[in-house]
Amino acid sequence: MDVARRWAATLADTKGVSLPQEQLEQLLLDVAQDAVRTEPNHQPALLRFTKLYSASPVGIALADSDGVIVEANAALGKLLGCRPTALRGRPIADLGSSDHDVARLRSGLSQLRKLGQQTQQERLLLDHSEEGTLWVDVTLTDLPGDRPGSAYPVLMVSDANEIHLLQEQLLHQNVHDPLTGLPNATSFGNALETALAGSGREQVALVYLDVDGFKVINDGLGAGVGDQVLRGVATKLKAVFTGKHNGSVARLSGDGFAVLLRGEFTPTQVIALVEQALEELAEPIYLGGHGIGVSASAGIVVRPVTDGGPEELLRAAEIALHRAKEAGKAQWMLFDPELDARDRGRYQLGAVIAGALENGEFSLIYQPTVKLANTDQLAAVNAGLRWNHPERGELDSDEFYPLAQTTGMTIPLGRWLLAESLAATARWRRRFGEAAPDVCVRLPNRLATEPDLVLLVKEQLDRHSLPAQALRLCTDRESVLDPRGEVLDSFAVLSDLGAQLVLTISGSADLELIPQHRLPVRHVILSGAVIDALADGEDEADVRHLSQLVTRAKELKLRIGAEGVRSHEQAERLRRLGVLAARGSFVADSATGDEVDELIERHAH
């Protein structure tokens, strides 16, 4: 009775909390073993154990020495959807749902008998009479028998189905994109490392795909339609790549997808799959009455499995995708190691522009514009930037301005160019008076479209006490038509301030921008093929084309100049056709600060 009271108190004293499975199992085992040690007469102990075993919320099966069930409690019958009596006579191992589960139960019983291990615990699938299979936590142990040295297996089972399914769901969510169901970036990274961990002659291919202009779909038709489009893209990509060369597709982020292939294939075979995917994506899908087809850009890398690690492969795919987008989108680009080596040098150059500006490595370079009626008279001085690179020498603006555009350094460079060129203009005016030429600054696209362009210009004019008339600002067709900026408004205000505005043109379409947009332009600069055509002679068609441009410019009351003039003979032809001023190698390719001062002084005299 003392044993019973003690264990009854232990089981009752739970403070209102359900005991965990492990504690219940251990309590039951302790009751049984305590009863065996305490009672010479086993009948009272058996009665107590039977009562606890019957009321336990843990499913329990008692087996004979061969592992055949001789008794099962109500909890086990309820868990497996059958009467407890139906379990009698069944081997414990046969409760397993699959061959794997059966093998694990047999192994556990074997270890109890042969190795003397007291407890075996596993999560397995057992058969349920109505619901198919059920995930359970299984504990196998044994109890001492009524003869010295004898023991009988005991199976204890608790329901783990909901917990297991929740864990599986959380695991799936951790490695899959919730919108498309594709593997996510984390899962894809693991797959890539696994693919590159092998050896041998196999190839690995990585394809990055971006939907072109997805923002237009999302903003124009709504995020809901955008989500459906992304699901459609995922479906089409899986249809093309899954099942081919161990192909897998993942969604990395936003409208970015990736494809991983591994096996024996050539770049041509991978390209064929990518082209098929791009064609499939272009086929419209109909959503809410809209037939939506998308284009995509793709970057492709194909290399041996053993050639480089994941970081190098990812970087190569990103670079190839970037080149595809730069080339006009809706196409693929195969990674080129030689081109990459050249680009690395360019990108390194772009990355250090800020430091170079701070360290004083930039200087002004000038090109004089002279009047063709008298080439000894300066019409203006064009100011530009030169980078005096400590390792690469002198770099012209066309070598670093595109990089500055990419790295966001165009505005700082433009501000420095304005400040230094207007400082030089102020110096010329103090030294040469009215003979000092105007300064002309060509605005790169990013600076021309800058909303604060007027403020930047006015600050520098005020700083150097210069009238706006001393400054000419030159732009081109691309900047005028750029929808991102406020070029037209900025030019209108700058014109009101008195600045002289210049437009570079190469044909009549460029010239007609002036009346179409009411540009307050005073000067046009003829450039490119229309000037080059008169370098070596006077073809009738070329002369007629240039004459028409000059006539139209005069009708618009514009002053006409030219750039890229190489010889005095070419300059003379242009003069006869009505061009007023020109710059180019026929005067001087370029001049430094000291050289331009000497040039101005000669012209002033």
C-alpha positions as CSV (number, residue, x, y, z in Angstrom):
1,M,0.0,0.0,0.0
2,D,2.9,2.4,0.7
3,V,4.2,1.9,-2.8
4,A,0.7,2.5,-4.3
5,R,0.1,5.6,-2.2
6,R,3.6,7.0,-3.1
7,W,3.1,6.5,-6.9
8,A,-0.5,7.7,-6.8
9,A,0.7,10.9,-5.2
10,T,3.4,11.3,-7.7
11,L,1.0,11.0,-10.7
12,A,-1.6,13.2,-9.1
13,D,0.8,16.0,-8.2
14,T,1.1,17.6,-11.7
15,K,-0.1,21.1,-10.7
16,G,-2.7,21.1,-13.5
17,V,-0.2,20.5,-16.2
18,S,-0.2,17.4,-18.6
19,L,2.9,15.4,-18.1
20,P,5.2,15.1,-21.1
21,Q,5.5,11.7,-22.7
22,E,9.0,11.0,-21.3
23,Q,7.9,11.6,-17.7
24,L,4.8,9.4,-18.0
25,E,6.9,6.6,-19.5
26,Q,9.5,6.8,-16.8
27,L,6.8,6.9,-14.1
28,L,5.2,3.8,-15.4
29,L,8.5,2.0,-15.7
30,D,9.4,3.0,-12.2
31,V,6.0,1.8,-10.8
32,A,6.5,-1.6,-12.4
33,Q,10.1,-2.0,-11.3
34,D,9.4,-0.8,-7.8
35,A,6.5,-3.2,-7.5
36,V,8.8,-6.1,-8.5
37,R,11.4,-5.1,-6.0
38,T,8.9,-4.5,-3.1
39,E,6.3,-7.3,-3.4
40,P,7.2,-10.9,-2.9
41,N,3.6,-11.6,-4.0
42,H,3.3,-10.0,-7.4
43,Q,-0.5,-10.0,-7.6
44,P,-1.0,-6.5,-5.8
45,A,1.8,-5.0,-7.9
46,L,0.2,-6.4,-11.0
47,L,-3.1,-4.9,-10.1
48,R,-1.6,-1.4,-9.5
49,F,0.4,-1.6,-12.8
50,T,-2.7,-2.7,-14.7
51,K,-4.7,0.2,-13.5
52,L,-2.0,2.7,-14.3
53,Y,-1.4,1.1,-17.7
54,S,-5.1,1.2,-18.6
55,A,-5.5,4.9,-17.7
56,S,-2.3,6.1,-19.3
57,P,-2.6,8.6,-22.2
58,V,0.4,7.0,-23.7
59,G,-0.2,4.0,-26.0
60,I,1.3,0.9,-24.6
61,A,1.8,-2.6,-25.9
62,L,3.2,-5.5,-23.8
63,A,4.9,-8.2,-25.8
64,D,6.3,-11.7,-25.2
65,S,9.9,-12.5,-25.5
66,D,9.6,-12.8,-29.3
67,G,8.1,-9.3,-29.6
68,V,4.5,-10.5,-30.3
69,I,1.9,-8.3,-28.6
70,V,0.0,-10.0,-25.8
71,E,-1.8,-6.9,-24.5
72,A,-2.4,-3.3,-25.7
73,N,-4.0,-0.5,-23.7
74,A,-7.0,1.7,-24.8
75,A,-4.7,4.6,-25.7
76,L,-2.8,2.6,-28.3
77,G,-6.0,1.3,-29.8
78,K,-7.4,4.8,-30.1
79,L,-4.2,6.1,-31.6
80,L,-4.1,3.4,-34.3
81,G,-7.9,3.5,-34.9
82,C,-8.7,0.0,-33.8
83,R,-9.8,-2.1,-30.8
84,P,-6.9,-2.9,-28.5
85,T,-7.8,-6.6,-28.8
86,A,-7.2,-6.4,-32.5
87,L,-3.5,-5.8,-31.8
88,R,-3.0,-9.0,-29.8
89,G,-0.9,-11.6,-31.6
90,R,0.7,-9.0,-34.0
91,P,4.5,-8.7,-33.9
92,I,5.5,-5.2,-32.8
93,A,7.5,-4.7,-35.9
94,D,4.5,-5.3,-38.1
95,L,2.9,-2.0,-36.9
96,G,5.4,-0.1,-39.1
97,S,3.9,1.5,-42.2
98,S,6.8,1.0,-44.6
99,D,9.7,-1.4,-44.9
100,H,11.9,1.3,-43.4
101,D,9.7,1.6,-40.3
102,V,9.4,-2.2,-39.9
103,A,13.2,-2.5,-40.1
104,R,13.7,0.1,-37.5
105,L,11.3,-1.6,-35.1
106,R,13.0,-5.0,-35.6
107,S,16.4,-3.4,-35.1
108,G,15.2,-1.8,-31.8
109,L,13.9,-5.1,-30.5
110,S,17.1,-6.9,-31.5
111,Q,19.2,-4.3,-29.6
112,L,17.0,-4.8,-26.5
113,R,17.6,-8.6,-26.6
114,K,21.2,-8.9,-27.7
115,L,22.9,-5.6,-26.6
116,G,21.0,-5.1,-23.5
117,Q,20.2,-1.4,-24.3
118,Q,17.4,-0.3,-22.0
119,T,15.6,2.2,-24.2
120,Q,15.3,2.8,-28.0
121,Q,13.5,6.0,-29.2
122,E,12.6,7.0,-32.7
123,R,10.0,8.9,-34.8
124,L,8.3,6.5,-37.2
125,L,5.3,6.0,-39.4
126,L,2.7,3.5,-38.1
127,D,-0.4,2.2,-39.9
128,H,-3.7,3.7,-38.9
129,S,-6.8,1.7,-39.7
130,E,-8.7,4.6,-41.3
131,E,-6.3,7.5,-42.0
132,G,-3.5,5.5,-43.7
133,T,-0.3,6.5,-41.8
134,L,0.5,8.3,-38.7
135,W,3.7,9.9,-37.4
136,V,4.4,8.8,-33.9
137,D,7.2,8.9,-31.3
138,V,8.1,5.4,-30.4
139,T,9.9,4.2,-27.2
140,L,11.0,0.5,-27.0
141,T,12.1,-0.8,-23.6
142,D,11.8,-3.9,-21.5
143,L,10.4,-5.0,-18.1
144,P,11.8,-7.7,-15.9
145,G,9.9,-11.0,-16.1
146,D,8.8,-13.3,-13.3
147,R,11.9,-15.5,-13.7
148,P,15.4,-14.3,-12.8
149,G,17.1,-12.8,-15.9
150,S,14.0,-12.8,-18.0
151,A,12.6,-9.6,-19.7
152,Y,9.7,-8.7,-22.0
153,P,9.5,-5.9,-24.6
154,V,7.3,-2.9,-24.0
155,L,6.2,-0.5,-26.8
156,M,5.1,3.0,-25.8
157,V,3.7,5.3,-28.5
158,S,2.6,9.0,-28.5
159,D,1.0,11.0,-31.4
160,A,3.6,13.2,-33.2
161,N,1.6,13.7,-36.4
162,E,0.7,17.3,-36.0
163,I,4.1,18.2,-34.7
164,H,5.8,16.4,-37.5
165,L,3.6,17.9,-40.2
166,L,4.2,21.4,-38.7
167,Q,7.9,20.8,-38.7
168,E,7.8,19.7,-42.3
169,Q,5.7,22.7,-43.2
170,L,8.2,25.1,-41.5
171,L,11.1,23.3,-43.2
172,H,9.3,23.7,-46.5
173,Q,8.7,27.4,-45.9
174,N,12.3,27.9,-44.9
175,V,13.6,26.6,-48.2
176,H,10.7,27.5,-50.7
177,D,9.3,30.7,-52.1
178,P,5.7,31.1,-50.7
179,L,4.4,32.8,-53.9
180,T,5.7,30.3,-56.6
181,G,6.5,27.2,-54.6
182,L,10.0,27.2,-56.1
183,P,13.1,26.7,-54.0
184,N,14.2,30.0,-52.5
185,A,17.7,31.6,-52.6
186,T,18.8,29.7,-49.5
187,S,17.8,26.4,-50.9
188,F,19.3,27.3,-54.3
189,G,22.6,28.2,-52.6
190,N,22.8,24.9,-50.9
191,A,22.0,23.1,-54.2
192,L,24.7,25.0,-55.9
193,E,27.3,24.1,-53.3
194,T,26.3,20.4,-53.6
195,A,26.5,20.5,-57.4
196,L,30.0,22.0,-57.2
197,A,31.2,19.6,-54.5
198,G,31.7,16.7,-56.9
199,S,34.5,15.8,-59.2
200,G,34.8,14.3,-62.7
201,R,34.2,15.6,-66.2
202,E,30.6,16.9,-65.7
203,Q,29.6,20.4,-66.5
204,V,27.6,22.8,-64.4
205,A,25.5,25.6,-65.9
206,L,24.0,28.6,-64.0
207,V,21.4,30.8,-65.6
208,Y,20.1,34.0,-64.1
209,L,16.8,35.4,-65.6
210,D,15.2,38.7,-64.9
211,V,11.7,39.7,-66.1
212,D,12.1,42.9,-68.2
213,G,10.0,45.8,-67.2
214,F,8.1,43.9,-64.5
215,K,7.5,47.1,-62.6
216,V,5.3,48.2,-65.5
217,I,3.1,45.2,-65.0
218,N,3.0,45.5,-61.2
219,D,2.3,49.3,-61.2
220,G,0.0,49.3,-64.3
221,L,-2.2,46.2,-63.5
222,G,-1.7,45.8,-59.8
223,A,0.4,43.6,-57.5
224,G,-2.2,40.8,-57.7
225,V,-1.7,40.5,-61.4
226,G,2.0,40.8,-61.0
227,D,1.9,37.8,-58.6
228,Q,0.0,35.8,-61.1
229,V,2.5,36.7,-63.8
230,L,5.4,35.5,-61.5
231,R,3.6,32.2,-60.9
232,G,3.2,31.8,-64.7
233,V,6.9,32.5,-65.2
234,A,7.7,29.9,-62.6
235,T,5.5,27.3,-64.3
236,K,7.0,27.9,-67.7
237,L,10.6,27.8,-66.5
238,K,9.9,24.5,-64.7
239,A,8.3,23.0,-67.8
240,V,11.4,23.9,-69.9
241,F,14.2,23.0,-67.5
242,T,13.0,20.4,-65.0
243,G,14.0,16.9,-66.0
244,K,16.8,18.1,-68.3
245,H,20.4,17.7,-67.0
246,N,19.2,17.5,-63.4
247,G,17.7,20.9,-63.9
248,S,16.2,22.9,-61.0
249,V,14.6,26.3,-61.0
250,A,14.5,28.8,-58.1
251,R,13.1,32.2,-57.4
252,L,15.8,34.4,-55.9
253,S,13.9,37.6,-55.3
254,G,11.3,39.9,-56.9
255,D,11.3,39.1,-60.6
256,G,14.7,37.3,-60.5
257,F,14.9,33.5,-61.2
258,A,17.8,31.1,-61.4
259,V,18.3,27.7,-63.1
260,L,21.0,25.2,-62.2
261,L,22.0,22.3,-64.5
262,R,24.6,19.6,-64.0
263,G,25.7,16.8,-66.3
264,E,27.3,16.3,-69.7
265,F,26.3,19.1,-72.0
266,T,27.7,21.9,-74.2
267,P,27.1,25.6,-74.0
268,T,25.1,25.3,-77.2
269,Q,22.6,22.9,-75.6
270,V,22.2,25.2,-72.6
271,I,21.6,28.2,-74.9
272,A,19.0,26.2,-76.8
273,L,17.1,25.6,-73.5
274,V,17.3,29.3,-72.6
275,E,16.1,30.4,-76.0
276,Q,13.1,28.0,-75.6
277,A,12.4,29.5,-72.2
278,L,12.5,33.1,-73.5
279,E,10.1,32.1,-76.4
280,E,7.7,30.4,-73.9
281,L,7.7,33.5,-71.6
282,A,6.8,35.7,-74.6
283,E,3.6,33.8,-75.2
284,P,0.8,35.8,-73.5
285,I,-1.1,34.5,-70.6
286,Y,-4.6,35.9,-70.1
287,L,-5.4,37.5,-66.7
288,G,-8.5,39.6,-66.1
289,G,-9.0,40.1,-69.8
290,H,-5.4,41.2,-70.4
291,G,-3.1,39.1,-72.6
292,I,0.2,39.5,-70.8
293,G,3.5,38.3,-72.3
294,V,6.8,39.1,-70.7
295,S,10.3,39.3,-72.0
296,A,13.3,38.2,-69.9
297,S,17.0,38.8,-70.0
298,A,19.3,35.9,-69.2
299,G,22.9,35.5,-68.1
300,I,24.5,32.1,-68.8
301,V,27.6,30.5,-67.3
302,V,28.8,27.1,-68.3
303,R,32.0,25.5,-66.9
304,P,33.4,22.3,-65.5
305,V,32.2,21.3,-62.0
306,T,35.8,21.6,-60.7
307,D,36.5,25.0,-62.2
308,G,35.9,27.6,-59.4
309,G,33.6,27.9,-56.4
310,P,30.0,29.1,-55.9
311,E,31.0,32.7,-55.4
312,E,32.8,32.9,-58.7
313,L,29.9,31.2,-60.5
314,L,27.3,33.5,-59.0
315,R,29.4,36.6,-59.9
316,A,29.9,35.4,-63.5
317,A,26.1,34.8,-63.9
318,E,25.3,38.3,-62.5
319,I,27.8,39.9,-64.9
320,A,26.4,38.0,-67.9
321,L,22.9,39.1,-67.0
322,H,24.0,42.7,-66.6
323,R,25.5,42.6,-70.1
324,A,22.3,41.1,-71.5
325,K,20.3,44.0,-70.0
326,E,22.8,46.6,-71.2
327,A,22.6,45.1,-74.7
328,G,18.9,45.9,-74.9
329,K,17.1,43.2,-72.8
330,A,15.0,40.4,-74.1
331,Q,18.1,38.3,-74.9
332,W,20.7,36.1,-73.4
333,M,24.4,36.6,-72.9
334,L,27.0,33.9,-72.3
335,F,29.7,34.8,-69.8
336,D,33.0,35.7,-71.5
337,P,36.1,35.4,-69.3
338,E,38.3,37.6,-71.6
339,L,35.7,40.3,-71.7
340,D,35.3,40.0,-67.9
341,A,39.0,40.5,-67.4
342,R,38.8,43.8,-69.4
343,D,35.7,44.9,-67.6
344,R,37.3,44.3,-64.2
345,G,39.9,46.9,-65.0
346,R,37.1,49.3,-66.0
347,Y,35.1,48.6,-62.9
348,Q,38.2,49.1,-60.7
349,L,38.6,52.4,-62.4
350,G,35.0,53.5,-61.7
351,A,35.3,52.4,-58.1
352,V,38.1,54.9,-57.3
353,I,36.7,58.0,-59.0
354,A,35.6,59.5,-55.7
355,G,39.1,59.1,-54.2
356,A,40.7,60.5,-57.3
357,L,38.6,63.6,-57.2
358,E,39.4,64.2,-53.6
359,N,43.1,63.6,-54.2
360,G,43.3,66.2,-57.0
361,E,43.9,63.8,-59.9
362,F,41.4,65.6,-62.2
363,S,42.3,68.7,-64.2
364,L,40.6,70.8,-66.9
365,I,41.4,70.3,-70.5
366,Y,40.4,72.9,-73.1
367,Q,39.5,72.9,-76.7
368,P,39.3,76.3,-78.4
369,T,36.4,77.2,-80.8
370,V,37.5,79.8,-83.5
371,K,35.5,81.9,-85.9
372,L,35.9,80.5,-89.4
373,A,35.8,84.0,-90.9
374,N,39.0,84.8,-89.0
375,T,40.6,81.8,-87.2
376,D,42.7,84.2,-85.1
377,Q,39.5,85.1,-83.2
378,L,38.2,82.9,-80.4
379,A,34.5,82.3,-80.3
380,A,34.6,80.2,-77.1
381,V,36.7,77.8,-75.1
382,N,35.2,74.4,-74.4
383,A,36.2,73.0,-71.0
384,G,36.3,69.3,-70.2
385,L,37.8,66.9,-67.6
386,R,41.0,64.9,-67.8
387,W,42.0,62.3,-65.2
388,N,45.7,62.2,-64.5
389,H,45.7,58.6,-63.3
390,P,48.8,57.6,-61.3
391,E,49.1,54.2,-63.1
392,R,47.2,54.6,-66.4
393,G,48.3,58.1,-67.3
394,E,46.0,60.7,-68.9
395,L,42.4,59.5,-69.3
396,D,39.9,61.5,-71.4
397,S,36.3,62.0,-70.2
398,D,34.8,59.3,-72.5
399,E,36.9,56.7,-70.6
400,F,35.5,57.5,-67.2
401,Y,32.2,59.4,-67.6
402,P,30.2,56.2,-68.3
403,L,31.7,54.7,-65.2
404,A,30.8,57.8,-63.2
405,Q,27.3,57.4,-64.4
406,T,27.2,53.9,-63.0
407,T,28.8,54.8,-59.6
408,G,26.8,58.0,-59.0
409,M,29.9,60.2,-59.4
410,T,28.6,62.3,-62.4
411,I,27.1,65.1,-60.2
412,P,30.3,65.5,-58.1
413,L,32.4,65.6,-61.3
414,G,30.0,68.0,-62.9
415,R,30.0,70.3,-59.9
416,W,33.8,70.3,-59.9
417,L,33.9,71.0,-63.7
418,L,31.6,73.9,-63.3
419,A,33.5,75.3,-60.4
420,E,36.9,75.1,-62.0
421,S,35.8,76.2,-65.5
422,L,34.0,79.3,-64.1
423,A,37.0,80.1,-61.9
424,A,39.2,80.0,-65.0
425,T,36.7,82.2,-66.8
426,A,36.8,84.8,-64.0
427,R,40.6,84.7,-64.2
428,W,40.5,85.3,-68.0
429,R,38.1,88.2,-67.6
430,R,40.3,89.9,-65.0
431,R,43.4,89.4,-67.3
432,F,42.0,90.0,-70.8
433,G,38.8,92.0,-70.2
434,E,36.4,92.0,-73.1
435,A,38.8,89.8,-75.1
436,A,38.2,86.9,-72.7
437,P,36.2,84.1,-74.4
438,D,33.0,82.5,-73.0
439,V,33.5,79.0,-71.5
440,C,31.4,76.2,-72.9
441,V,30.7,73.1,-70.7
442,R,29.1,70.0,-72.1
443,L,26.7,68.4,-69.7
444,P,26.7,64.6,-69.4
445,N,23.2,63.1,-69.4
446,R,23.0,62.6,-65.7
447,L,24.0,66.2,-65.0
448,A,21.7,67.6,-67.7
449,T,18.7,65.8,-66.1
450,E,19.6,66.7,-62.5
451,P,16.7,68.6,-60.9
452,D,19.1,70.9,-59.1
453,L,21.1,71.8,-62.2
454,V,19.9,75.5,-62.0
455,L,21.0,75.7,-58.4
456,L,24.4,74.2,-59.2
457,V,25.0,76.7,-62.0
458,K,23.8,79.7,-60.1
459,E,25.9,78.9,-57.0
460,Q,29.1,78.8,-59.1
461,L,28.2,81.9,-61.1
462,D,27.6,83.8,-57.9
463,R,30.7,82.4,-56.2
464,H,32.9,83.8,-59.0
465,S,30.9,87.0,-59.6
466,L,30.3,86.1,-63.2
467,P,27.3,87.1,-65.4
468,A,25.4,84.1,-66.7
469,Q,26.2,85.3,-70.3
470,A,29.8,84.1,-69.7
471,L,28.6,80.5,-69.6
472,R,27.5,78.2,-72.4
473,L,25.9,74.9,-71.5
474,C,25.8,72.2,-74.2
475,T,23.5,69.2,-74.3
476,D,22.3,66.7,-76.9
477,R,19.2,64.9,-78.1
478,E,19.3,62.1,-75.6
479,S,19.2,64.5,-72.6
480,V,16.4,66.6,-74.1
481,L,14.2,63.6,-74.6
482,D,15.1,61.8,-71.3
483,P,11.8,61.4,-69.4
484,R,13.5,61.1,-66.0
485,G,14.7,64.7,-65.8
486,E,13.5,68.2,-66.0
487,V,15.8,69.4,-68.8
488,L,13.2,71.6,-70.5
489,D,12.3,73.4,-67.3
490,S,15.9,73.8,-66.2
491,F,16.9,75.2,-69.6
492,A,14.1,77.7,-69.6
493,V,15.2,79.0,-66.2
494,L,18.9,79.1,-67.2
495,S,18.0,81.0,-70.3
496,D,16.1,83.5,-68.3
497,L,19.2,84.0,-66.1
498,G,21.2,84.7,-69.3
499,A,23.2,81.5,-69.9
500,Q,23.7,80.6,-73.5
501,L,22.3,77.2,-74.3
502,V,23.9,74.9,-77.0
503,L,22.5,71.8,-78.7
504,T,24.7,69.3,-80.5
505,I,22.9,68.0,-83.6
506,S,23.7,65.4,-86.3
507,G,20.7,65.9,-88.6
508,S,17.4,67.7,-89.2
509,A,15.5,65.5,-86.6
510,D,17.7,66.9,-83.9
511,L,17.4,70.4,-85.2
512,E,13.6,70.2,-85.1
513,L,13.6,69.4,-81.4
514,I,14.2,73.2,-80.9
515,P,10.8,74.4,-82.2
516,Q,9.0,71.3,-81.1
517,H,10.0,71.8,-77.4
518,R,10.5,75.5,-77.6
519,L,14.0,75.1,-76.5
520,P,15.7,78.4,-75.6
521,V,18.8,77.4,-77.6
522,R,21.1,80.1,-79.2
523,H,23.7,77.9,-80.8
524,V,23.8,74.5,-82.5
525,I,26.9,72.4,-83.0
526,L,27.0,70.2,-86.1
527,S,28.6,66.9,-85.2
528,G,29.3,63.4,-86.6
529,A,28.7,62.1,-90.1
530,V,27.4,65.4,-91.4
531,I,30.8,67.0,-90.7
532,D,33.0,64.0,-91.5
533,A,31.4,63.8,-95.0
534,L,33.2,67.0,-96.0
535,A,36.6,66.0,-94.7
536,D,38.0,65.0,-98.0
537,G,35.8,66.7,-100.6
538,E,32.4,68.1,-101.5
539,D,30.0,65.3,-102.5
540,E,26.8,66.9,-103.9
541,A,24.4,65.0,-101.7
542,D,26.5,65.8,-98.5
543,V,26.7,69.5,-99.4
544,R,23.0,69.6,-100.1
545,H,22.2,68.0,-96.7
546,L,24.5,70.4,-94.8
547,S,23.1,73.4,-96.7
548,Q,19.6,72.4,-95.7
549,L,20.6,72.2,-92.1
550,V,22.3,75.6,-92.2
551,T,19.3,77.2,-93.9
552,R,16.9,75.8,-91.4
553,A,19.1,76.9,-88.5
554,K,19.2,80.4,-89.9
555,E,15.4,80.4,-90.1
556,L,15.3,79.6,-86.4
557,K,17.8,82.4,-85.8
558,L,20.5,80.1,-84.5
559,R,24.2,80.5,-84.6
560,I,25.9,77.5,-86.3
561,G,29.1,75.8,-85.2
562,A,30.8,72.5,-85.9
563,E,33.1,70.1,-84.0
564,G,35.5,67.5,-85.1
565,V,37.0,69.6,-87.9
566,R,40.3,68.1,-88.9
567,S,41.9,70.3,-91.5
568,H,41.9,73.9,-92.7
569,E,40.4,72.8,-96.1
570,Q,37.5,71.2,-94.3
571,A,37.0,74.3,-92.2
572,E,37.0,76.4,-95.4
573,R,34.3,74.2,-97.0
574,L,32.1,74.6,-93.9
575,R,32.7,78.4,-93.8
576,R,31.5,78.7,-97.4
577,L,28.3,76.7,-96.6
578,G,27.5,79.1,-93.7
579,V,29.1,77.6,-90.6
580,L,30.3,80.4,-88.3
581,A,32.7,78.7,-85.9
582,A,34.4,75.3,-85.4
583,R,36.8,73.4,-83.2
584,G,38.9,70.4,-83.8
585,S,42.5,69.4,-84.6
586,F,42.8,72.0,-87.3
587,V,43.2,74.5,-84.4
588,A,44.3,72.3,-81.5
589,D,43.2,68.9,-80.2
590,S,43.4,70.1,-76.6
591,A,45.2,72.5,-74.3
592,T,46.0,72.6,-70.6
593,G,45.4,75.6,-68.4
594,D,48.7,77.3,-69.1
595,E,48.4,76.6,-72.8
596,V,44.9,78.0,-73.1
597,D,46.0,81.1,-71.3
598,E,48.8,81.6,-73.9
599,L,46.3,80.9,-76.7
600,I,43.8,83.5,-75.4
601,E,46.6,86.0,-75.0
602,R,47.7,85.5,-78.7
603,H,44.1,85.8,-79.9
604,A,43.5,88.9,-77.7
605,H,46.5,90.7,-79.3
